[in-house]
Amino acid sequence: MKRFEELFAPHLDAAYNLARWLTGQDSAAHDVVQESALRAFRFSQRFAGGNAKAWFLTIVRNESYTWLKASAGHRWVALGDEFPEDDDTPSHGQTPELLAIHTENAALIQQALCALPPVFREVIVLKELEDMPYKDIALVVDIPIGTVMSRLARARAMLKHELLKLHDHE
């Protein structure tokens, strides 16, 4: 139990974040993280050292895809789902107008990101939201580092395209 707490518990937020973006559902993300944590605990003796976050997020990624496959009738991209919001209390420099713009932009980015296929969404989430290095993303996604970089470039281009589409529909 102590080994799990030291190695994997600090990464539960990152695990939830990845599962949430991949499954598109809060309840599914919680289930995925719970199952992933159980697997990490059960198989922690197999972790031979190295990057505990990457090892744990690999389990989360695999569990997320297992959930997606089991929910074949489920629509992967749930654009209207609620995501955890940041504290919207205005700081000294934020006017109500700036806060409204920020909130609207965040919603558009969220909608555009949800429109991406999961294999592209995951590299964006791991790089931009979790700030993981390419080599760790390669471990989590189980692809070569060059593929991570090219997939990330394609994901960014797709995200830009989706944002432009959303902007044009306003």
C-alpha positions as CSV (number, residue, x, y, z in Angstrom):
1,M,0.0,0.0,0.0
2,K,2.8,2.4,0.9
3,R,4.5,1.7,-2.5
4,F,1.3,2.6,-4.3
5,E,0.8,5.8,-2.3
6,E,4.3,6.9,-3.0
7,L,4.5,6.0,-6.7
8,F,1.0,6.4,-8.1
9,A,-1.3,8.4,-5.8
10,P,0.4,11.7,-6.7
11,H,-0.8,11.1,-10.3
12,L,-4.4,10.5,-9.7
13,D,-5.4,14.0,-11.0
14,A,-3.5,13.4,-14.2
15,A,-5.1,10.0,-14.5
16,Y,-8.6,11.5,-14.1
17,N,-7.8,14.2,-16.6
18,L,-6.7,11.7,-19.3
19,A,-9.6,9.4,-18.6
20,R,-12.0,12.3,-18.7
21,W,-10.8,13.5,-22.1
22,L,-10.7,10.1,-23.6
23,T,-14.0,8.8,-22.4
24,G,-15.9,12.1,-22.5
25,Q,-17.8,11.3,-19.3
26,D,-17.1,12.2,-15.7
27,S,-18.6,9.0,-14.3
28,A,-16.7,6.8,-16.8
29,A,-13.5,8.7,-16.0
30,H,-14.0,7.9,-12.3
31,D,-14.6,4.2,-13.1
32,V,-11.6,4.1,-15.3
33,V,-9.3,5.7,-12.7
34,Q,-10.6,3.4,-10.0
35,E,-10.0,0.3,-12.1
36,S,-6.6,1.6,-13.2
37,A,-5.6,2.3,-9.6
38,L,-6.7,-1.2,-8.6
39,R,-4.6,-2.6,-11.4
40,A,-1.6,-0.5,-10.5
41,F,-1.9,-1.6,-6.9
42,R,-2.2,-5.3,-7.9
43,F,0.7,-5.2,-10.3
44,S,2.9,-2.6,-8.6
45,Q,5.6,-5.3,-8.1
46,R,5.9,-5.4,-11.9
47,F,6.9,-1.7,-11.9
48,A,10.7,-2.0,-12.1
49,G,11.4,1.7,-11.6
50,G,11.5,4.6,-14.0
51,N,8.7,6.9,-14.6
52,A,5.8,6.0,-12.4
53,K,3.5,8.6,-13.9
54,A,4.0,7.2,-17.4
55,W,3.5,3.6,-16.2
56,F,0.3,4.6,-14.4
57,L,-1.1,6.7,-17.3
58,T,-0.4,3.8,-19.6
59,I,-2.8,1.7,-17.5
60,V,-5.3,4.6,-17.5
61,R,-5.1,4.9,-21.3
62,N,-5.6,1.2,-21.8
63,E,-8.6,1.1,-19.4
64,S,-10.1,4.1,-21.2
65,Y,-9.9,2.4,-24.5
66,T,-11.3,-0.8,-23.0
67,W,-14.2,1.3,-21.7
68,L,-14.7,2.9,-25.1
69,K,-14.8,-0.5,-26.9
70,A,-17.2,-1.9,-24.3
71,S,-19.4,1.1,-24.9
72,A,-19.5,0.7,-28.7
73,G,-23.0,2.1,-28.9
74,H,-21.9,5.0,-26.8
75,R,-21.1,8.2,-28.6
76,W,-17.4,8.9,-28.0
77,V,-17.5,12.6,-28.4
78,A,-19.9,14.1,-25.9
79,L,-19.8,17.8,-26.6
80,G,-22.3,18.9,-24.0
81,D,-20.8,17.2,-21.0
82,E,-19.7,19.2,-18.1
83,F,-16.0,19.5,-17.4
84,P,-14.6,20.5,-14.0
85,E,-14.4,24.3,-14.1
86,D,-11.6,26.4,-12.7
87,D,-12.4,28.9,-9.9
88,D,-14.1,31.7,-11.8
89,T,-13.5,34.3,-9.1
90,P,-12.2,37.4,-10.9
91,S,-8.7,38.4,-9.9
92,H,-7.8,42.1,-9.7
93,G,-6.9,42.3,-13.4
94,Q,-9.9,40.5,-14.7
95,T,-12.9,42.6,-15.8
96,P,-16.2,40.9,-16.3
97,E,-15.7,41.3,-20.1
98,L,-12.3,39.6,-20.0
99,L,-13.7,36.8,-17.8
100,A,-16.6,36.3,-20.3
101,I,-14.1,36.1,-23.2
102,H,-11.9,33.7,-21.3
103,T,-14.9,31.5,-20.5
104,E,-16.2,31.5,-24.1
105,N,-12.7,30.7,-25.5
106,A,-12.3,27.8,-23.0
107,A,-15.7,26.4,-24.1
108,L,-14.7,26.6,-27.7
109,I,-11.3,24.9,-27.1
110,Q,-13.1,22.2,-25.1
111,Q,-15.6,21.6,-27.9
112,A,-12.9,21.6,-30.6
113,L,-10.7,19.2,-28.5
114,C,-13.7,16.8,-28.0
115,A,-14.2,16.7,-31.8
116,L,-10.7,15.2,-32.3
117,P,-10.4,11.4,-32.5
118,P,-9.2,9.9,-29.2
119,V,-5.7,9.0,-30.6
120,F,-5.1,12.7,-31.4
121,R,-6.9,14.0,-28.3
122,E,-4.7,11.9,-26.0
123,V,-1.4,13.4,-27.2
124,I,-2.7,16.9,-26.9
125,V,-4.0,16.2,-23.4
126,L,-0.7,14.5,-22.3
127,K,1.5,17.3,-23.8
128,E,-0.5,20.5,-23.4
129,L,-2.5,19.7,-20.3
130,E,-0.3,17.3,-18.4
131,D,3.0,18.9,-19.7
132,M,4.6,15.5,-20.3
133,P,7.8,15.2,-22.3
134,Y,7.7,13.5,-25.7
135,K,9.5,10.4,-24.3
136,D,6.9,9.9,-21.6
137,I,4.1,10.3,-24.0
138,A,5.7,7.7,-26.2
139,L,5.7,5.3,-23.2
140,V,2.1,6.0,-22.3
141,V,0.8,5.7,-25.9
142,D,3.3,2.9,-26.8
143,I,4.5,4.5,-30.0
144,P,7.9,5.8,-31.1
145,I,8.9,9.3,-30.1
146,G,8.9,10.4,-33.7
147,T,5.3,9.3,-34.1
148,V,4.4,11.2,-30.9
149,M,5.8,14.4,-32.5
150,S,4.0,13.8,-35.9
151,R,0.8,12.9,-34.2
152,L,1.0,16.0,-32.0
153,A,1.6,18.2,-35.0
154,R,-1.4,16.6,-36.8
155,A,-3.5,17.0,-33.6
156,R,-2.6,20.6,-33.3
157,A,-3.5,21.2,-37.0
158,M,-6.8,19.3,-36.5
159,L,-7.5,21.4,-33.4
160,K,-6.9,24.6,-35.3
161,H,-9.2,23.4,-38.1
162,E,-11.9,22.6,-35.6
163,L,-11.5,26.0,-33.9
164,L,-11.8,27.8,-37.2
165,K,-14.9,25.8,-38.0
166,L,-16.5,26.7,-34.7
167,H,-15.5,30.4,-35.2
168,D,-17.0,30.5,-38.6
169,H,-20.3,29.1,-37.3
170,E,-20.7,32.0,-34.8
